[in-house]
């Protein structure tokens, strides 16, 4: 399946936030298989792009390559070119707040 845009707009989804946990929503995808499955479900529902947050083994938001690369590769193996994938590069707001005080 190839991403096809039928107008000048596209649906972009972010199915798992960096700071949310299952306490916020019991169905929040937090591990590799569930994040990938949710991204595919979003594509199947019409999304052209997903913005994802990788998690470490403790379920915390991670920017580590060792957590992000398996997510990206695992998803792309399943969706090919049918879905644009953006992995987050954001840092926690608290990092920006503390660095702005120096």
N, C-alpha and C positions, 0 to 999 in steps of 0.2 A: 504494500500500500504506500502511495506517495502522498505527501501533504499537498492538498489542493485548496487554494483560496478562491472562493466563489464571489467574493466582494473585496472591498478594501479593508476589511476588518478580519481579525482572527481571535479565537478564544484562547486565552492563556490562563492556566490554572496553577495554583500553588497548594497542592493537597496536604502538605505537612509543614507547619511553621517551625521556626527554630526554637521558640520558647514554649510551645504548647506540649502538653503531655496527655496521657490517657485519662488523667484526672479532669482535663478540660473537655475531652470527648473520648469515650471508650473505644471508638473505631478509628482513632488517629493512626495512620500507618507510621510505625517507628522502627521497624527492622527492615533489612534489605528486601526480603521477599514481598512483604506487604507494601512497601513503598513502590516497588516495581509493578505489582499487581494493580495498585491504585492509579498509577500513571497510565497504565494500559486501559483501565476502565474509563479514565478521563478522555483518552484518545478515542475510544469507542463511542463515547457520548458526544464527540464533536470537537474536542480540544485540538488545537494545532501545535501547542507548545506547553511544556510543564517547567515550572521553576521548583527545584527540589532542594531539600536540606538533608544531607547525610547525617546519620547518627552513629555514635561509637557503640561499643558493646554494652555500655551502661545506659544507653538511650539518650545520651546528651548530644546536643548539636555539635557537629564536628566539621572543621575545615581541613582536617588532615587528609593528605592524598591517599593514605592507606584506607580511609573510610569512603572517600568520594570516588576513587577510580573503580572499585568493584560495583558501586551503584551505577555509574555511568555505563561501564562496559556491559553489565548485566542487563540494563534496560535497552541499550542499543542493539544487543544481540537479539532481543525479542521484538523490537519495533522497527529496526532498520531506519529507513528515511521517512517513515510514516509519522514521526513525531519529533519536533525540535525539543532538545533537552538543554536546560540551563541549570547548572549547579550553582548554588549561592556562593558568593564571596564575601558576604557581610560578616562583620564582627559584632559582637555583643555591644549594645549601646553603652554599657558600663565601661568598656574599654575606651570608647571615644570620650566619654565624660572624664575619665581619670587622666587621659593624655592631654585633654584640653586645659587642665589645671596647671600643667607644668610650664 
